Amino acid sequence: MFRVFSGLGGQVGTLSIVLVSIASASVLALFFDTRALPAIGLLPLLPMTAVAGFAAPPLLSMLYGRGIGALKTVPFTLRGMAILIGTGAILAMPPIAIDLLTRFPRDINVAMPEAMYFYTAIALVAEVLFHLLPLAVLATLAPKRVPAIWVLLPVVFVEPAAQVVLGAGPVLQMTLVFVNVSLISAVQLWLFRRYGFAAMFGLRIAFYLFWHVIWGDIRLSLLF
């Protein structure tokens, strides 16, 4: 079903994602003012993307070796692409509803054309920080006989917890964000388990397209 991104293959797909993400961060650094586009806190995007790019292959090698993720090569299909994009669109609906209900701050999204490069780069940082690194830590600590699901399940809540800690909205908004990001993270990790890293990364990009880019532009005229 989600063969479009796992069709890139294990190492080839990972290398492609790393190179495109680092290239995107480099374009931002060279041609745009990135002072308002940090990766984590005040840390600049390009170094963080480079670190994530170097970390991703060994982390994935370790996880694939433990059987945590899927290392597959399957055909690229337009149907798979459509399903992945459609899933991203569906997952973008709850945060749009939360935005309409509680209204996030005006500046939560990066505008085009910077968005094209920023979200491609930050997606790699997010996947390494919120998924691959916690998975690797738990896989190292857990005995090999422990089923993969018990390594994957706690990691579902790493990114939602970070969103709530870093967020500054009302309790209702932060509660809804936690539930929504948990859902997205769970779907991503299911993809990782079934189809590999490229599928998980691809879903994040599809979600970013609808939530941050398309809705990010619409909400400025609709809500402000």
C-alpha positions in Angstrom: 0.0 0.0 0.0 2.7 2.5 1.0 5.2 1.1 -1.4 6.1 4.4 -3.0 8.7 5.4 -0.4 10.0 2.0 0.6 10.5 1.4 -3.1 13.6 3.7 -2.8 15.2 0.8 -1.0 17.0 0.7 2.4 20.4 2.4 2.1 19.6 4.2 -1.2 16.4 5.6 0.3 18.1 6.8 3.4 21.0 8.4 1.5 18.6 10.2 -0.8 16.6 11.6 2.1 19.8 12.7 4.0 21.2 14.4 0.9 18.0 16.2 0.0 17.5 17.4 3.6 21.0 18.7 4.0 20.8 20.3 0.5 17.6 22.0 1.6 19.1 23.3 4.8 22.1 24.6 2.8 19.9 26.5 0.4 18.2 28.2 3.3 21.5 29.1 4.9 22.9 30.5 1.6 19.9 32.4 0.2 17.5 33.2 3.1 17.6 34.8 6.5 17.5 31.7 8.8 17.7 33.5 12.1 14.0 33.0 12.6 14.1 29.4 11.4 15.9 27.5 14.2 15.7 23.7 14.3 15.6 23.0 18.1 15.4 26.0 20.4 18.0 28.5 19.2 20.1 25.9 17.4 20.6 26.7 13.7 19.0 24.4 11.2 21.9 23.5 8.9 24.2 22.0 11.6 21.3 20.1 13.2 20.3 18.7 9.8 23.9 17.7 9.1 24.2 16.0 12.5 20.8 14.2 11.9 22.1 13.2 8.4 25.2 11.6 9.8 23.3 9.9 12.7 20.5 8.4 10.6 22.4 5.6 8.7 24.0 4.0 11.7 20.9 4.3 13.8 18.8 2.7 11.1 21.4 0.0 10.6 21.2 -0.9 14.2 17.4 -0.8 14.3 17.1 -2.9 11.1 19.5 -5.4 12.6 17.3 -5.7 15.6 14.2 -6.2 13.4 12.6 -3.0 14.7 12.0 -1.5 11.3 11.5 -3.0 7.8 14.3 -3.1 5.3 12.4 -3.6 2.0 12.6 -2.8 -1.6 9.3 -2.8 -3.4 8.1 -1.1 -6.6 7.4 2.6 -6.8 3.7 3.1 -7.7 1.5 6.2 -8.3 -1.2 4.5 -6.2 1.2 4.3 -3.3 2.0 7.9 -3.7 -1.7 8.8 -3.7 -2.3 6.8 -0.6 0.6 8.4 1.2 -0.5 11.9 0.3 -4.1 11.2 1.1 -3.1 9.9 4.6 -1.1 13.1 5.2 -4.2 15.1 4.2 -6.4 13.1 6.6 -3.9 13.5 9.5 -3.8 17.2 8.9 -7.5 17.6 9.5 -7.4 17.2 13.3 -4.8 20.0 13.8 -6.7 22.2 11.4 -9.8 21.6 13.6 -7.8 22.4 16.7 -6.6 25.6 15.1 -10.1 26.6 14.2 -11.3 25.8 17.7 -8.5 27.3 19.8 -6.4 29.3 17.4 -2.6 28.7 17.4 -0.3 31.7 17.2 0.0 33.5 13.9 3.6 32.7 13.3 3.6 28.9 13.8 4.2 28.2 10.1 7.0 29.1 7.7 5.8 30.8 4.5 6.8 29.9 0.9 9.4 29.8 -0.6 11.4 29.1 2.6 8.8 26.5 3.6 9.9 24.2 0.7 13.4 23.9 2.1 12.7 24.3 5.8 10.2 21.5 6.2 12.3 19.1 4.1 15.3 19.7 6.4 13.4 19.8 9.7 11.6 16.6 8.8 14.9 14.7 9.0 15.9 16.4 12.3 12.5 15.5 13.7 12.6 11.8 12.6 16.1 11.3 14.1 15.4 13.2 17.3 11.9 11.9 18.0 11.9 8.4 16.5 15.2 6.9 15.5 17.3 8.0 18.6 14.6 7.0 21.2 14.1 3.7 19.3 17.8 3.0 19.3 18.1 3.7 23.0 15.2 1.4 23.9 16.4 -1.3 21.5 19.8 -1.2 23.2 18.4 -1.4 26.7 15.7 -4.0 26.0 16.7 -7.7 25.9 16.6 -9.1 22.3 13.7 -11.4 23.2 11.4 -8.4 23.8 9.0 -8.0 20.9 9.5 -5.0 18.7 6.1 -3.5 19.6 7.3 -2.9 23.2 10.2 -0.9 21.8 8.0 1.1 19.4 5.1 1.8 21.7 6.8 4.2 24.2 8.4 6.1 21.3 4.9 7.1 20.1 4.7 9.6 22.9 8.2 11.2 22.6 7.2 13.8 20.0 3.8 14.6 21.6 5.4 15.1 25.0 8.0 17.4 23.4 5.3 19.4 21.7 3.5 19.9 24.9 6.6 20.9 26.9 7.7 23.4 24.2 4.2 24.7 23.6 2.6 27.6 25.4 -1.1 27.2 24.7 -4.1 26.7 27.0 -4.6 23.3 28.6 -7.4 22.3 26.1 -5.2 23.1 23.2 -2.1 21.3 24.5 -4.2 18.2 25.4 -5.6 18.1 21.9 -2.1 18.6 20.4 -0.8 15.7 22.5 -3.6 13.4 21.3 -3.2 14.5 17.7 0.6 14.2 17.5 0.4 10.8 19.2 -1.9 9.6 16.4 0.5 10.9 13.7 3.5 9.4 15.5 1.7 6.0 15.9 0.9 5.9 12.1 4.5 6.8 11.3 6.0 4.1 13.5 3.6 1.6 12.0 4.9 2.5 8.6 8.5 2.2 9.9 7.8 -1.2 11.2 6.0 -2.3 8.0 7.8 -0.4 5.2 10.9 1.2 6.6 12.3 4.7 7.2 11.5 6.2 3.8 7.8 5.6 4.3 7.8 7.1 7.7 9.7 10.2 6.5 7.4 10.5 3.5 4.3 10.6 5.6 5.8 13.4 7.6 6.5 15.4 4.4 2.9 14.8 3.2 1.5 15.9 6.6 3.8 19.0 6.5 2.5 19.8 3.0 -1.1 20.1 4.1 -0.7 21.4 7.7 2.2 23.7 7.5 2.3 24.8 3.8 -1.3 24.8 2.5 -3.2 25.4 5.7 -0.4 27.6 6.9 -1.2 30.0 4.0 -5.0 29.8 4.2 -5.2 30.4 8.0 -3.5 33.8 7.8 -6.4 35.3 5.8 -9.0 33.2 7.5 -8.1 33.6 11.2 -6.2 36.9 11.3 
